[in-house]
Amino acid sequence: MMASFSEQRAAVKFCFLIGVKRGMKGRRFDNIEEVKEKNEGGAVRHF
């Protein structure tokens, strides 16, 4: 099942926000940029 481009972006953004919330609870906040980079670079392959 192929998602549209906007759906892919929404999913990436949602996953990113979850990661930020976790980071703010004291988890490894320094990984957020790395995760964001991976999501933007591999969005088409992952979704």
Distance bins in CASP14 RR format, pairs under 12 A and 6 or more apart:
PFRMAT RR
TARGET T0000
AUTHOR 0000-0000-0000
RMODE 2
METHOD distances of the structure
MODEL  1
1 7 0 0 0 0 0 1 0 0 0 0 0
1 47 0 0 0 0 1 0 0 0 0 0 0
2 8 0 0 0 0 1 0 0 0 0 0 0
2 44 0 0 0 0 0 1 0 0 0 0 0
2 47 0 0 0 0 1 0 0 0 0 0 0
3 9 0 0 0 0 1 0 0 0 0 0 0
3 10 0 0 0 0 1 0 0 0 0 0 0
3 11 1 0 0 1 0 0 0 0 0 0 0
3 12 0 0 0 0 0 1 0 0 0 0 0
3 43 0 0 0 0 1 0 0 0 0 0 0
3 44 0 0 0 0 0 1 0 0 0 0 0
3 46 0 0 0 0 0 1 0 0 0 0 0
3 47 1 0 1 0 0 0 0 0 0 0 0
4 10 0 0 0 0 1 0 0 0 0 0 0
4 11 0 0 0 0 0 1 0 0 0 0 0
4 44 0 0 0 0 0 1 0 0 0 0 0
4 47 0 0 0 0 1 0 0 0 0 0 0
5 11 0 0 0 0 0 1 0 0 0 0 0
5 12 0 0 0 0 0 1 0 0 0 0 0
5 43 0 0 0 0 1 0 0 0 0 0 0
5 44 0 0 0 0 1 0 0 0 0 0 0
5 47 0 0 0 0 1 0 0 0 0 0 0
6 12 0 0 0 0 0 1 0 0 0 0 0
6 13 0 0 0 0 0 1 0 0 0 0 0
6 43 0 0 0 0 0 1 0 0 0 0 0
6 47 0 0 0 0 0 1 0 0 0 0 0
7 13 0 0 0 0 0 1 0 0 0 0 0
7 14 0 0 0 0 0 1 0 0 0 0 0
7 43 0 0 0 0 0 1 0 0 0 0 0
7 47 1 0 0 1 0 0 0 0 0 0 0
8 14 0 0 0 0 0 1 0 0 0 0 0
8 15 0 0 0 0 0 1 0 0 0 0 0
8 39 0 0 0 0 1 0 0 0 0 0 0
8 40 0 0 0 0 0 1 0 0 0 0 0
8 41 0 0 0 0 0 1 0 0 0 0 0
8 42 0 0 0 0 1 0 0 0 0 0 0
8 43 1 0 1 0 0 0 0 0 0 0 0
8 44 1 0 0 1 0 0 0 0 0 0 0
8 45 0 0 0 0 0 1 0 0 0 0 0
8 46 0 0 0 0 1 0 0 0 0 0 0
8 47 1 0 1 0 0 0 0 0 0 0 0
9 15 0 0 0 0 0 1 0 0 0 0 0
9 16 0 0 0 0 0 1 0 0 0 0 0
9 39 0 0 0 0 1 0 0 0 0 0 0
9 40 0 0 0 0 1 0 0 0 0 0 0
9 43 1 0 0 1 0 0 0 0 0 0 0
9 44 0 0 0 0 0 1 0 0 0 0 0
9 47 0 0 0 0 1 0 0 0 0 0 0
10 16 0 0 0 0 0 1 0 0 0 0 0
10 17 0 0 0 0 0 1 0 0 0 0 0
10 39 0 0 0 0 0 1 0 0 0 0 0
10 43 0 0 0 0 0 1 0 0 0 0 0
10 47 0 0 0 0 0 1 0 0 0 0 0
11 17 0 0 0 0 0 1 0 0 0 0 0
11 18 0 0 0 0 0 1 0 0 0 0 0
11 39 0 0 0 0 1 0 0 0 0 0 0
11 40 0 0 0 0 0 1 0 0 0 0 0
11 42 0 0 0 0 0 1 0 0 0 0 0
11 43 0 0 0 0 1 0 0 0 0 0 0
11 44 0 0 0 0 0 1 0 0 0 0 0
11 46 0 0 0 0 1 0 0 0 0 0 0
11 47 1 0 1 0 0 0 0 0 0 0 0
12 18 0 0 0 0 0 1 0 0 0 0 0
12 19 0 0 0 0 0 1 0 0 0 0 0
12 35 0 0 0 0 0 1 0 0 0 0 0
12 36 0 0 0 0 1 0 0 0 0 0 0
12 37 0 0 0 0 0 1 0 0 0 0 0
12 38 0 0 0 0 1 0 0 0 0 0 0
12 39 1 0 1 0 0 0 0 0 0 0 0
12 40 1 0 0 1 0 0 0 0 0 0 0
12 41 0 0 0 0 1 0 0 0 0 0 0
12 42 0 0 0 0 1 0 0 0 0 0 0
12 43 1 0 1 0 0 0 0 0 0 0 0
12 44 0 0 0 0 0 1 0 0 0 0 0
12 46 0 0 0 0 1 0 0 0 0 0 0
12 47 1 0 0 1 0 0 0 0 0 0 0
13 19 0 0 0 0 0 1 0 0 0 0 0
13 20 0 0 0 0 0 1 0 0 0 0 0
13 36 0 0 0 0 1 0 0 0 0 0 0
13 39 0 0 0 0 1 0 0 0 0 0 0
13 40 0 0 0 0 0 1 0 0 0 0 0
13 43 0 0 0 0 0 1 0 0 0 0 0
14 20 0 0 0 0 0 1 0 0 0 0 0
14 21 0 0 0 0 0 1 0 0 0 0 0
14 39 0 0 0 0 0 1 0 0 0 0 0
14 47 0 0 0 0 0 1 0 0 0 0 0
15 21 0 0 0 0 0 1 0 0 0 0 0
15 22 0 0 0 0 0 1 0 0 0 0 0
15 32 0 0 0 0 0 1 0 0 0 0 0
15 35 0 0 0 0 1 0 0 0 0 0 0
15 36 0 0 0 0 1 0 0 0 0 0 0
15 38 0 0 0 0 0 1 0 0 0 0 0
15 39 1 0 0 1 0 0 0 0 0 0 0
15 40 0 0 0 0 0 1 0 0 0 0 0
15 42 0 0 0 0 0 1 0 0 0 0 0
15 43 0 0 0 0 1 0 0 0 0 0 0
15 46 0 0 0 0 1 0 0 0 0 0 0
15 47 0 0 0 0 0 1 0 0 0 0 0
16 22 0 0 0 0 0 1 0 0 0 0 0
16 23 0 0 0 0 0 1 0 0 0 0 0
16 31 0 0 0 0 0 1 0 0 0 0 0
16 32 1 0 0 1 0 0 0 0 0 0 0
16 33 0 0 0 0 0 1 0 0 0 0 0
16 34 0 0 0 0 0 1 0 0 0 0 0
16 35 1 0 0 1 0 0 0 0 0 0 0
16 36 1 0 1 0 0 0 0 0 0 0 0
16 37 0 0 0 0 0 1 0 0 0 0 0
16 38 0 0 0 0 0 1 0 0 0 0 0
16 39 1 0 0 1 0 0 0 0 0 0 0
16 40 0 0 0 0 1 0 0 0 0 0 0
16 43 0 0 0 0 0 1 0 0 0 0 0
17 23 0 0 0 0 0 1 0 0 0 0 0
17 24 0 0 0 0 0 1 0 0 0 0 0
17 32 0 0 0 0 0 1 0 0 0 0 0
17 35 0 0 0 0 0 1 0 0 0 0 0
17 36 0 0 0 0 0 1 0 0 0 0 0
17 39 0 0 0 0 0 1 0 0 0 0 0
18 24 0 0 0 0 0 1 0 0 0 0 0
18 25 0 0 0 0 0 1 0 0 0 0 0
18 27 0 0 0 0 0 1 0 0 0 0 0
18 32 0 0 0 0 0 1 0 0 0 0 0
18 35 0 0 0 0 1 0 0 0 0 0 0
18 39 0 0 0 0 0 1 0 0 0 0 0
19 25 0 0 0 0 1 0 0 0 0 0 0
19 26 0 0 0 0 0 1 0 0 0 0 0
19 27 0 0 0 0 1 0 0 0 0 0 0
19 28 0 0 0 0 1 0 0 0 0 0 0
19 29 0 0 0 0 1 0 0 0 0 0 0
19 31 0 0 0 0 1 0 0 0 0 0 0
19 32 1 0 0 1 0 0 0 0 0 0 0
19 33 0 0 0 0 0 1 0 0 0 0 0
19 34 0 0 0 0 0 1 0 0 0 0 0
19 35 1 0 0 1 0 0 0 0 0 0 0
19 36 0 0 0 0 1 0 0 0 0 0 0
19 39 0 0 0 0 0 1 0 0 0 0 0
20 26 0 0 0 0 0 1 0 0 0 0 0
20 27 0 0 0 0 0 1 0 0 0 0 0
20 28 0 0 0 0 0 1 0 0 0 0 0
20 29 0 0 0 0 1 0 0 0 0 0 0
20 31 0 0 0 0 0 1 0 0 0 0 0
20 32 1 0 0 1 0 0 0 0 0 0 0
20 33 0 0 0 0 0 1 0 0 0 0 0
20 35 0 0 0 0 1 0 0 0 0 0 0
20 36 0 0 0 0 1 0 0 0 0 0 0
21 27 0 0 0 0 1 0 0 0 0 0 0
21 29 0 0 0 0 0 1 0 0 0 0 0
21 32 0 0 0 0 0 1 0 0 0 0 0
22 28 0 0 0 0 1 0 0 0 0 0 0
22 29 0 0 0 0 1 0 0 0 0 0 0
22 31 0 0 0 0 1 0 0 0 0 0 0
22 32 0 0 0 0 1 0 0 0 0 0 0
22 35 0 0 0 0 0 1 0 0 0 0 0
23 29 1 0 1 0 0 0 0 0 0 0 0
23 30 0 0 0 0 1 0 0 0 0 0 0
23 31 0 0 0 0 1 0 0 0 0 0 0
23 32 1 0 0 1 0 0 0 0 0 0 0
23 33 0 0 0 0 0 1 0 0 0 0 0
23 35 0 0 0 0 0 1 0 0 0 0 0
24 32 0 0 0 0 1 0 0 0 0 0 0
26 32 0 0 0 0 0 1 0 0 0 0 0
27 35 0 0 0 0 0 1 0 0 0 0 0
28 34 0 0 0 0 1 0 0 0 0 0 0
28 35 0 0 0 0 1 0 0 0 0 0 0
29 35 0 0 0 0 0 1 0 0 0 0 0
30 36 0 0 0 0 0 1 0 0 0 0 0
31 37 0 0 0 0 0 1 0 0 0 0 0
31 38 0 0 0 0 1 0 0 0 0 0 0
31 39 0 0 0 0 0 1 0 0 0 0 0
32 38 0 0 0 0 0 1 0 0 0 0 0
32 39 0 0 0 0 0 1 0 0 0 0 0
33 39 0 0 0 0 0 1 0 0 0 0 0
33 40 0 0 0 0 0 1 0 0 0 0 0
34 40 0 0 0 0 0 1 0 0 0 0 0
34 41 0 0 0 0 0 1 0 0 0 0 0
35 41 0 0 0 0 0 1 0 0 0 0 0
35 42 0 0 0 0 0 1 0 0 0 0 0
35 46 0 0 0 0 0 1 0 0 0 0 0
36 42 0 0 0 0 0 1 0 0 0 0 0
36 43 0 0 0 0 0 1 0 0 0 0 0
37 43 0 0 0 0 0 1 0 0 0 0 0
38 45 0 0 0 0 0 1 0 0 0 0 0
38 46 0 0 0 0 1 0 0 0 0 0 0
39 45 0 0 0 0 0 1 0 0 0 0 0
39 46 1 0 0 1 0 0 0 0 0 0 0
39 47 0 0 0 0 1 0 0 0 0 0 0
40 46 0 0 0 0 0 1 0 0 0 0 0
40 47 0 0 0 0 0 1 0 0 0 0 0
41 47 0 0 0 0 0 1 0 0 0 0 0
END
